[in-house]
Amino acid sequence: QLRFVESGGGLVQPGGSLTLSCAASGSSLDYYHIGWFRQAPGKEREGVSCLSSGDSTNYADSVKGRFTISRDNVGNMLYLQMNNLKPEDTAVYYCAAVHVAKSSWPMVSSCAPNSYDFWGQGTQVTVST
């Protein structure tokens, strides 16, 4: 059973940067499409960026050019580098994954949260002065 622990969240001023980390255990990330999602208060969970097992990527329009998703398969880690943060980026951020045997990349590339099965507990990101 794949499990995640996110870290790296915190309070940052507008224009600042943070790097979120997601440590996976229980299975190798080699066999999963993975992604970052977020949920702001009073809003539905949304996809931020997703990464296929073959390293294809997709980003929400709101974060293109500012956020970068990456993985380290040796270390079984997932990262989200976030630059030029804005107050509207404030949310709880989650990493998640779906096994490649269950879903092909075209099925999950839209980064819809209900397409992903294994979830971390989330880390809070607050962008404020």
Accessible surface in RSA format (square Angstrom, percent):
REM  Atomic radii and reference values for relative SASA: ProtOr
REM  Chains: A
REM  Algorithm: Lee & Richards
REM  Probe-radius: 1.40
REM  Slices: 20
REM RES _ NUM      All-atoms   Total-Side   Main-Chain    Non-polar    All polar
REM                ABS   REL    ABS   REL    ABS   REL    ABS   REL    ABS   REL
RES GLN A   1   148.66  83.1 103.69  75.8  44.98 107.1  41.09  87.5 107.58  81.6
RES LEU A   2     5.49   3.1   0.00   0.0   5.49  13.8   0.00   0.0   5.49  14.8
RES ARG A   3   131.83  55.4 128.65  65.6   3.18   7.6  63.08  86.2  68.75  41.7
RES PHE A   4    11.64   5.8   0.10   0.1  11.55  30.0   0.35   0.2  11.29  32.3
RES VAL A   5    93.73  61.7  91.90  83.2   1.83   4.4  91.90  79.9   1.83   5.0
RES GLU A   6     6.84   3.9   0.00   0.0   6.84  16.3   0.00   0.0   6.84   5.6
RES SER A   7    59.60  50.4  54.61  72.9   4.99  11.5  40.25  85.7  19.35  27.1
RES GLY A   8    36.52  45.0   0.00   N/A  36.52  45.0  23.85  65.4  12.67  28.4
RES GLY A   9    29.32  36.2   0.00   N/A  29.32  36.2   1.82   5.0  27.50  61.6
RES GLY A  10    30.00  37.0   0.00   N/A  30.00  37.0  29.80  81.8   0.21   0.5
RES LEU A  11   133.95  74.6  99.92  71.5  34.03  85.5  99.94  70.2  34.01  91.5
RES VAL A  12    22.30  14.7  17.44  15.8   4.85  11.7  22.30  19.4   0.00   0.0
RES GLN A  13   122.34  68.4 120.31  87.9   2.03   4.8  31.82  67.7  90.52  68.7
RES PRO A  14    55.47  40.4  33.77  30.8  21.69  78.9  34.15  28.2  21.32 132.5
RES GLY A  15    48.46  59.8   0.00   N/A  48.46  59.8  22.16  60.8  26.31  58.9
RES GLY A  16    21.38  26.4   0.00   N/A  21.38  26.4  20.71  56.8   0.67   1.5
RES SER A  17    59.92  50.6  39.48  52.7  20.44  47.1  23.35  49.7  36.57  51.2
RES LEU A  18    35.49  19.8  30.39  21.7   5.10  12.8  35.49  24.9   0.00   0.0
RES THR A  19    60.74  43.2  46.74  47.4  14.00  33.4  34.91  46.9  25.82  39.0
RES LEU A  20     0.00   0.0   0.00   0.0   0.00   0.0   0.00   0.0   0.00   0.0
RES SER A  21    22.49  19.0  22.44  30.0   0.04   0.1   5.62  12.0  16.87  23.6
RES CYS A  22     0.00   0.0   0.00   0.0   0.00   0.0   0.00   0.0   0.00   0.0
RES ALA A  23    42.36  38.9  39.49  60.9   2.86   6.5  39.58  55.7   2.78   7.4
RES ALA A  24    12.82  11.8   0.00   0.0  12.82  29.2   0.11   0.1  12.71  33.7
RES SER A  25    54.94  46.4  50.70  67.7   4.25   9.8  41.77  88.9  13.17  18.5
RES GLY A  26    50.65  62.5   0.00   N/A  50.65  62.5  18.93  51.9  31.72  71.0
RES SER A  27    37.86  32.0  21.47  28.6  16.39  37.8  20.75  44.2  17.11  24.0
RES SER A  28    39.67  33.5  31.37  41.9   8.30  19.1  29.25  62.3  10.42  14.6
RES LEU A  29     0.04   0.0   0.00   0.0   0.04   0.1   0.00   0.0   0.04   0.1
RES ASP A  30    65.25  45.7  52.20  52.0  13.05  30.9  14.28  33.6  50.97  50.8
RES TYR A  31   120.50  56.3 119.90  68.2   0.60   1.6  74.23  55.8  46.27  57.0
RES TYR A  32    12.28   5.7  12.28   7.0   0.00   0.0   0.00   0.0  12.28  15.1
RES HIS A  33     7.47   4.1   7.47   5.2   0.00   0.0   6.69   6.9   0.77   0.9
RES ILE A  34     0.00   0.0   0.00   0.0   0.00   0.0   0.00   0.0   0.00   0.0
RES GLY A  35     0.00   0.0   0.00   N/A   0.00   0.0   0.00   0.0   0.00   0.0
RES TRP A  36     0.00   0.0   0.00   0.0   0.00   0.0   0.00   0.0   0.00   0.0
RES PHE A  37     0.00   0.0   0.00   0.0   0.00   0.0   0.00   0.0   0.00   0.0
RES ARG A  38    14.79   6.2  14.79   7.5   0.00   0.0   2.34   3.2  12.45   7.5
RES GLN A  39    60.62  33.9  56.24  41.1   4.38  10.4  10.26  21.8  50.36  38.2
RES ALA A  40    21.76  20.0  18.89  29.1   2.88   6.5  19.31  27.2   2.46   6.5
RES PRO A  41   119.01  86.7  90.93  82.9  28.08 102.1 103.41  85.4  15.60  96.9
RES GLY A  42    93.57 115.4   0.00   N/A  93.57 115.4  45.87 125.9  47.70 106.8
RES LYS A  43   143.51  70.0 131.58  80.7  11.93  28.4  83.34  75.0  60.17  64.1
RES GLU A  44   155.19  89.1 141.72 107.2  13.47  32.1  58.11 112.4  97.08  79.3
RES ARG A  45    77.07  32.4  62.03  31.6  15.03  35.8  15.64  21.4  61.43  37.2
RES GLU A  46    78.89  45.3  76.24  57.7   2.65   6.3  27.70  53.6  51.19  41.8
RES GLY A  47    15.65  19.3   0.00   N/A  15.65  19.3   1.74   4.8  13.91  31.2
RES VAL A  48     1.07   0.7   0.32   0.3   0.75   1.8   1.00   0.9   0.07   0.2
RES SER A  49     0.32   0.3   0.00   0.0   0.32   0.7   0.32   0.7   0.00   0.0
RES CYS A  50     0.00   0.0   0.00   0.0   0.00   0.0   0.00   0.0   0.00   0.0
RES LEU A  51     6.39   3.6   6.39   4.6   0.00   0.0   6.39   4.5   0.00   0.0
RES SER A  52     4.32   3.7   4.32   5.8   0.00   0.0   2.54   5.4   1.79   2.5
RES SER A  53    44.64  37.7  24.84  33.2  19.79  45.6   5.90  12.6  38.74  54.3
RES GLY A  54    64.78  79.9   0.00   N/A  64.78  79.9  37.63 103.3  27.14  60.8
RES ASP A  55    91.80  64.3  73.26  72.9  18.54  43.8  25.31  59.6  66.50  66.3
RES SER A  56    53.31  45.0  45.18  60.3   8.13  18.7  18.07  38.5  35.24  49.4
RES THR A  57    68.97  49.1  40.19  40.7  28.79  68.6  15.11  20.3  53.86  81.4
RES ASN A  58    51.63  35.6  48.19  46.6   3.43   8.3   8.79  21.2  42.84  41.4
RES TYR A  59    45.30  21.1  37.62  21.4   7.68  20.0  31.20  23.4  14.10  17.4
RES ALA A  60    31.58  29.0  17.12  26.4  14.46  32.9  28.60  40.3   2.97   7.9
RES ASP A  61   120.07  84.1  97.28  96.8  22.79  53.9  37.41  88.0  82.66  82.4
RES SER A  62    65.03  55.0  42.97  57.3  22.06  50.8  51.32 109.3  13.71  19.2
RES VAL A  63     0.14   0.1   0.14   0.1   0.00   0.0   0.14   0.1   0.00   0.0
RES LYS A  64   119.49  58.3  99.39  61.0  20.10  47.9  55.75  50.2  63.74  67.9
RES GLY A  65    87.79 108.3   0.00   N/A  87.79 108.3  44.20 121.3  43.59  97.6
RES ARG A  66    24.49  10.3  20.48  10.4   4.01   9.5  19.51  26.7   4.98   3.0
RES PHE A  67     6.05   3.0   0.00   0.0   6.05  15.7   0.00   0.0   6.05  17.3
RES THR A  68    73.73  52.4  72.83  73.8   0.90   2.1  45.18  60.7  28.55  43.2
RES ILE A  69     8.50   4.8   0.00   0.0   8.50  20.5   0.00   0.0   8.50  23.1
RES SER A  70    49.23  41.6  45.52  60.8   3.71   8.5  35.07  74.7  14.16  19.8
RES ARG A  71    35.00  14.7   9.40   4.8  25.60  60.9   9.43  12.9  25.56  15.5
RES ASP A  72    55.07  38.6  50.09  49.9   4.98  11.8  17.89  42.1  37.17  37.1
RES ASN A  73    61.51  42.4  45.13  43.6  16.39  39.5  17.38  41.8  44.13  42.7
RES VAL A  74   151.71  99.8 120.13 108.8  31.58  76.1 127.22 110.5  24.49  66.4
RES GLY A  75    41.09  50.7   0.00   N/A  41.09  50.7  24.54  67.3  16.56  37.1
RES ASN A  76    27.69  19.1  27.49  26.6   0.21   0.5  15.44  37.2  12.25  11.8
RES MET A  77    40.10  20.8  40.10  26.5   0.00   0.0  28.65  24.4  11.45  15.2
RES LEU A  78     0.00   0.0   0.00   0.0   0.00   0.0   0.00   0.0   0.00   0.0
RES TYR A  79    65.71  30.7  65.71  37.4   0.00   0.0  42.40  31.9  23.31  28.7
RES LEU A  80     0.00   0.0   0.00   0.0   0.00   0.0   0.00   0.0   0.00   0.0
RES GLN A  81    61.12  34.2  60.91  44.5   0.20   0.5  30.64  65.2  30.48  23.1
RES MET A  82     0.00   0.0   0.00   0.0   0.00   0.0   0.00   0.0   0.00   0.0
RES ASN A  83    61.24  42.2  61.24  59.2   0.00   0.0  17.65  42.5  43.59  42.1
RES ASN A  84    79.89  55.1  76.24  73.7   3.66   8.8  20.62  49.6  59.28  57.3
RES LEU A  85     1.31   0.7   0.00   0.0   1.31   3.3   0.00   0.0   1.31   3.5
RES LYS A  86    77.95  38.0  77.32  47.4   0.64   1.5  31.18  28.1  46.78  49.8
RES PRO A  87    75.02  54.7  67.63  61.6   7.39  26.9  68.01  56.2   7.01  43.5
RES GLU A  88   121.19  69.6  94.89  71.8  26.30  62.6  62.17 120.3  59.02  48.2
RES ASP A  89     0.54   0.4   0.53   0.5   0.01   0.0   0.01   0.0   0.53   0.5
RES THR A  90    35.12  25.0  31.58  32.0   3.54   8.4  29.54  39.7   5.58   8.4
RES ALA A  91     1.25   1.2   0.81   1.2   0.44   1.0   1.25   1.8   0.00   0.0
RES VAL A  92    41.49  27.3  41.38  37.5   0.11   0.3  41.38  36.0   0.11   0.3
RES TYR A  93     0.00   0.0   0.00   0.0   0.00   0.0   0.00   0.0   0.00   0.0
RES TYR A  94    31.18  14.6  31.18  17.7   0.00   0.0   7.76   5.8  23.42  28.9
RES CYS A  95     0.00   0.0   0.00   0.0   0.00   0.0   0.00   0.0   0.00   0.0
RES ALA A  96     0.00   0.0   0.00   0.0   0.00   0.0   0.00   0.0   0.00   0.0
RES ALA A  97     0.00   0.0   0.00   0.0   0.00   0.0   0.00   0.0   0.00   0.0
RES VAL A  98     0.00   0.0   0.00   0.0   0.00   0.0   0.00   0.0   0.00   0.0
RES HIS A  99    61.91  33.8  61.84  43.0   0.07   0.2  43.71  45.1  18.20  21.2
RES VAL A 100    54.08  35.6  39.05  35.3  15.03  36.2  39.05  33.9  15.03  40.8
RES ALA A 101    90.61  83.3  48.92  75.5  41.69  94.8  59.44  83.7  31.17  82.6
RES LYS A 102   130.47  63.7 102.83  63.1  27.65  65.8  80.22  72.2  50.25  53.5
RES SER A 103     8.41   7.1   7.16   9.6   1.25   2.9   1.24   2.6   7.17  10.1
RES SER A 104    53.50  45.2  44.02  58.7   9.48  21.8  43.06  91.7  10.44  14.6
RES TRP A 105    46.91  18.8  43.80  21.2   3.11   7.3  32.66  17.4  14.25  23.1
RES PRO A 106   108.95  79.4  84.38  76.9  24.57  89.3  88.64  73.2  20.32 126.3
RES MET A 107   122.09  63.2  95.87  63.4  26.22  62.4  85.81  73.0  36.28  48.1
RES VAL A 108     1.40   0.9   1.40   1.3   0.00   0.0   1.40   1.2   0.00   0.0
RES SER A 109    29.90  25.3  29.71  39.7   0.19   0.4   9.52  20.3  20.38  28.6
RES SER A 110    82.75  69.9  56.88  75.9  25.86  59.6  51.48 109.6  31.27  43.8
RES CYS A 111     8.79   6.6   6.90   7.7   1.88   4.4   6.90  17.5   1.89   2.0
RES ALA A 112    34.17  31.4  29.79  46.0   4.38  10.0  34.17  48.1   0.00   0.0
RES PRO A 113    34.81  25.4  33.10  30.2   1.71   6.2  33.27  27.5   1.54   9.6
RES ASN A 114   140.85  97.1 103.18  99.7  37.67  90.7  46.98 113.1  93.87  90.7
RES SER A 115    28.05  23.7  17.08  22.8  10.97  25.3  12.02  25.6  16.03  22.5
RES TYR A 116     7.94   3.7   0.00   0.0   7.94  20.7   0.00   0.0   7.94   9.8
RES ASP A 117    61.01  42.7  33.32  33.2  27.70  65.5  17.77  41.8  43.24  43.1
RES PHE A 118    44.18  22.1  40.76  25.2   3.42   8.9  44.18  26.8   0.00   0.0
RES TRP A 119    74.45  29.9  45.34  21.9  29.11  68.3  36.17  19.3  38.27  62.1
RES GLY A 120    10.18  12.6   0.00   N/A  10.18  12.6   2.37   6.5   7.81  17.5
RES GLN A 121   112.56  62.9  81.90  59.9  30.66  73.0  73.20 155.8  39.36  29.9
RES GLY A 122    11.85  14.6   0.00   N/A  11.85  14.6   0.61   1.7  11.24  25.2
RES THR A 123    18.44  13.1  13.15  13.3   5.29  12.6   7.26   9.8  11.18  16.9
RES GLN A 124    86.11  48.2  76.68  56.0   9.43  22.4  49.21 104.7  36.91  28.0
RES VAL A 125     0.00   0.0   0.00   0.0   0.00   0.0   0.00   0.0   0.00   0.0
RES THR A 126    43.66  31.1  43.66  44.3   0.00   0.0  31.29  42.0  12.37  18.7
RES VAL A 127     4.21   2.8   0.00   0.0   4.21  10.1   0.00   0.0   4.21  11.4
RES SER A 128    51.86  43.8  45.73  61.0   6.13  14.1  19.18  40.8  32.67  45.8
RES THR A 129   147.24 104.7  90.26  91.5  56.97 135.8  73.14  98.2  74.09 112.0
END  Absolute sums over single chains surface
CHAIN  1 A     6155.2       4571.2       1584.0       3322.4       2832.8
END  Absolute sums over all chains
TOTAL          6155.2       4571.2       1584.0       3322.4       2832.8
